[in-house]
Amino acid sequence: MKKKILIRIGSLRHGGAEKVLVTFLKNLPKDKYEVDLLLNLYSGKYLVEVPDWVNVMYLNRGEMITTNRPKDLPKKAYRVVYQQLLKKYPKILYRRKLKKKQYDIEFAAIHGFMDEVLNSPLKSSKKLMWIHNDLTQVSGYTPEKIRRFFHYDKVMVISEKIQETFLSLAKNEEEKSKIVRIYNPLDTEEILTKAEKPVINYEFDNNIPSFISVGTVFPQKGFDRLLKAHKRLLDEGFQHKVLIVGDGYDFENVKKLKTELGIDKTAIMLGFTDNPYPYFKAADFYILSSRYEGFPTVLFEAITLKKNIIATDVSGVKEMLENGNLGLVTENSEDGIYKGMKEALTNSENFQNYQDRLQNYEMPFNLKNSVNKIMKIIDNL
């Protein structure tokens, strides 16, 4: 008998959690499970990568509406009301959309779907949660709210720091046993292959040092801090360029800030690209300017491509960079980012030590092990 699994996530837009989920699905044996993937919004670049044996369902269609233009507001309001209604009255969703199907496992692929899965009318299904963020840094997540995750049968977390948070909030051994640490399944071969493709829409200048940052353009990613640090260094006479690859609801705000700072010629926002790896490869430094993370997948991509790395001290960074052995860890502030970039521009020979270690570095996980570990959790639920 195949296990019947329902997976919930918002959309398959370009985020780390979305990429990891699709990589996991692509590497699952199709004859073992029956998977229904329910999206709130049928959109995102990873849709095309979902294996055809996975049944994709959705509450609404179309791209995410990130603006507040008058013509978009009715559609935006309709989606919000409709999705909130189904969240409040889950029986309607399970009866109509899911045709009263009985699932063995209901799986929230991100923390934001905690209530949707916990409030499922299916009392017999096992509940599985996958947490990709350091929730102590996410607004609204008090210790009491975080403790609600213990209502799940198993909670998969992706870093030591997140694991420690949960273990410190657990009240007994049973709760502690629900928390399991999983390395994100990432396809390193795919990263190396895609990095060989040519760079398009941008000219790298070998005489000017370049910093690249890749991610969804949210306040969490700290691109505003990166641009301010870039401006300070330019004012001090340090020639360099900053390249931001990604899109998101904060894109226009960050772009406006770039113009206000007068750095449009040296800071480039490329927007979204299907394949960021050739840009990674061509840039001199990879910079992570995030305010908080769970376990920044993007750093594993930078490590795979043996980049010089500068990263703010957020959850997962010290663990991934082996306490500053594989890259420079800076204070989690604009000042920290500024100092890290300055170090790169003035003492690039220091980065040679990181390079030497990166050349012989073996990834502490592989795709097969990660997928097998998650399958084992599913099989034992």
N, C-alpha and C positions, 0 to 999 in steps of 0.2 A: 504493500500500500504506500503510495506517495504521500508524503506529509503536505498538507495544504497550508500555505503561508500567505498572509496578507501583509504587505509592506506599505507603510505610510510615509510620504515626504511631500514637501510643498511643490517642487517642480524639479526639473533636471537642468537648471541653469548652471553657470560656471562657478561652482564653489567646490572646495575640497571634499566636503561630505558627499556631495552629489557624485563627484568623480570616483570616490572610493566605493560608493554603493554600486555604481555601474561596473567598475572593475571586478568587484565581488561577483555580481550576477553573471558577467561574461565568463567567469571561471568556475561556475557551479555546474555539476553534471546535470544535464536536463532530464535524465530519466529518473532522477531521485526525488524531485520536489515538484509540486504544482504551485507556481507563484503568481499571485495577483499583485500588481504594483499600482497603488491608488495615489494619483497626484492631485493636489488641489488645483494646480494650473498645468495644462498640457503645453509646456513650453520648455525650451532649453536645448543647448547644443548636444547634450549627452543622450537625447531621445533616440537619435539614429544608432547609438551604440548598444542600446538595450537588446539582448538576444531575442530572436523572434518567438521563442517558446514561452517567454514571459508575457502574461496578459496585462497590458497597460490600460488602466482606466483613469478617468479624471472627472473633477467636479466642474471645471470651466476650461475653455479653450483660449488660445491666443497668447500674445506676449504679455509679460508683466508690465503694468502701467506705472512708470516711475515719476511721471510729471503730474501737475495739478491743472492742466489745461482744461478750460470749461467744457470742451467737447468730449474730454475723456472721463469727466467726473461721473456721469450716470452709469457708465459701464463699470467703473471702479467701485462705485457704491453698491451696484447690483451684486458684484462678486463678493464683496465683504459681507453683505447681508445674507446671501445664499450660503456662504461657507460657515458663517456664524450660526445660522439656523440649523444646519446639519450637525454642527458641533454640539449645539444645545439639545437637539433631539436626535441622537444617534440612531434610534430605532428606524427612523425614516430612511436614513442612509443605508442601513443594513437590509432593510426590506426591499427598497426600490433599486438602488444602484447595485448592491451586492447580491440581490436576488435570494436573500435568506441563506446564503452559503455558510456552511459550518467550517470554520478554520481551526487547524490544530495550533497554529502559532500566529500571533499578531505582533508585528515588529515595527516599532517606531525607529526610523533611520536617523532622526535627529531629535534633540531634546525638546524642541518646540512642539512636538506631537505627543507630549506626555499625557495630556488629558484625553485626547482623541482615542488613544488606545486603552487607557485605564477605564474610560467610560463606555467601552464597548458593551453592547447587550449580550455578547457571547461570554458567558461565565465560565465555560469549560476550557476555553483556549488559554494557552500559556502566553505570557506577555514578555516580550523581549525589547530592550532599549539599547540604543547605540549613542553614546555621548562623545561629541567631538570638541567640546569647548570647556574651558575652565569656568564653571558656572559661578564661582565666587566673584568673577569680574563682570558677570552679565546682570544688568539692572533688573530688579524684581525677584532675583533668586536669593531669598533669605535662607538661613539654615533650615527653617521649618519647611519651606517649599522644596528645597533640595531633598529633604528627608522623604518626600512623597514618592521619590523614585524607588524607594524600598518596597513599594507595593508591586513592583515588577518581579517576575520570577528570576530574571537575570538582567544585569546591567553591564554592557560592554563599555569600557572606557579606554581611551587611546594613549594616555600618558601616566607616568608615575604621579605627577602632581594631582591629577583628577582622582586617581585611585586613593591617594592619601586623604583628599577632602572627604571622600565617601567613607573611608575606614574610620576617620575621626568622628563622623556623625553616626556611625552604626552603633546600635545599643546592645547587640548581642552577636554571637557567632553565626547565627542563621543569616542575619542581615549582612555580615561581612562576607559570607560565602556567596552572596548574590553578585558581588562585584568581581568582574573578571577583566583583566588587562589584555588587550589585543593590539598587535601592531597593525597599522593600516595596510590593507592589501594594495600594493603599488606595483605596476608593471615597469620594472627598470629597463627591460629590453625595448619596450615601446618608446620610452623617453629617449634612449640613445639613438634609436632609429630615426625618430622624428627630428632630432637635433641636427641631423645631417642635411635636412632640406634647406633651401636658400632663404635668406632674410628678404622680405618684401616690404615696400612702403617706408623704408628707412635706410639711411646711409650711415654706417659707423665710421668715425674718423679715428684712425689708429694713433694719431698724435694727441688726441684729447681723451683722458680717462673717462670711462662711462660706468654709471651705476644703473642697474636695472632692478625694478620691483614689480612683481606679478601678483595680482589678486583682485578680488571683487572690490569695487570702489565703495566701501562703507567707511564710516568714521572709525570703526574698529581697527582698520588697517593702517591708520596713522599717516596717510599720504600728505595730509596738510602739514604735519610735523616735518616730513621729509623735504617738502618744498621750502619750508622756512629755513631749515638747516642748509639746504642747497644755496639759498639766497645769501645767507651769512657768509658762506665760504667764497661765493663769487665776489662779495663786497670786500673780502680780504685778499682778493687777487688770485684765488685758486681756480684755474680753468678746468672745467669738467662738465659733463652732461648727465642728466637724469632721465631715465626712460620708464614710464609707468604703463604696464600692459594690463588691461582689464576694463570692465565696465560695471556699473552698479548705480544705485539710486543717488549716490553722492557725487556722481561724475561731473555734473554741471557746477556744483559748488567748488569742487577742487580745481576745475578748469578756470573758474572765475578768480579764485585765489591766486592762481598761477599768473594771470594777467595783472591782477592788482600788485603783485610782487615785482612785476616787470621782468619775468624770467621766461617769457614765451619762446625765446630763441634757444634756450639751453635746457629747458625742461619740456619733454615731449610726452603727451598722453596719446598713446596709440589706439586706445579703445580695445575692444575685444578681438582676439585672434584665436582661430581654431588650434593653432600650434605655436605656443610661445617659446618652444625650446631652442630654435635657431637664434633667437634674440638673447636668451640666457647665455648660449654658448659664445656669442660674439662679444658680449659685454665684459668689462674687466672685473666688476664687482657685483655680487648679488646682495641687495639690502632688504632686510625685513624690518619695517618701521612700526609694526603692530602695537596697539595698546594692550591687547590681550589675545590669546589663542588657546587652543586645546593642545594640539600637537601639530604645528604648521607643516602640513604635507609638502608645501612648496620648498621647504628646506631639504627634504629628502631628494627632491628633484635637483636642487642646486648641488647637493653632495654627489649625486649620481653623475652630474656633469662636471664634477671637480672644480667648482667655482670658488673664487675668493669670497668669503661670506662675512657680512656684518649683520648682527641681529640684536634687537632689543631683548632684554631679559624677561621674556614672557613664558608662560607654561609650556614645557616641552623643549625649549631652546637649549638649556644646559645639558639636558639628557641627550638631545640629538647631536649637539656639537661637542659632546664628551667634555663638559666643563671648560669650554674654550680651547680645546685641543685642535679642533678642526675648523675653527672660525672665531672671529672676534665677537664677544658678547658685550653689549653696551648697556648702560643704564636705560631703563624704560622711560625716556623723556626726550623732548626735542633736543635738549643739551647733549644727551647721550648719543643721539643719532649724529649730531653735528661733530662731536668728538671722534666718533667712529669713522666718519667720512674723512675727517681731517687726518686721522692716523693713516688711512688708506692712501691719501694724496701726498703725505709727507714722508711716510716710512713704508713704502710699498715692499721693501725688502723683508720686513717682518712677516708679510703674508707668504713669503717663500716657505717659511716653516710649516704653515698650514698646508700649503701645496704638497710638501714632501710627505706629510702624514696622509693627506687625501689620496695620493697616488696608490698607497698600499692598503687603503681602508676597505674592509669588507663590510657590507651592509649587515646589520644585526638581525635581519629578517629576510624572508623571501616570500614571493607572492603565494606559492603553493602552501607553505606553512601557515600563513595567515588565513587563507581560505579554508584549509583543513581544520584549523582551530575553531573558526566560526561554525563550520558544518558540525563539528563535534558538539558544540553548545546546542545547536538546533536539534540534533539527533537525540540528545540526552534530556531535552525539556519534556 
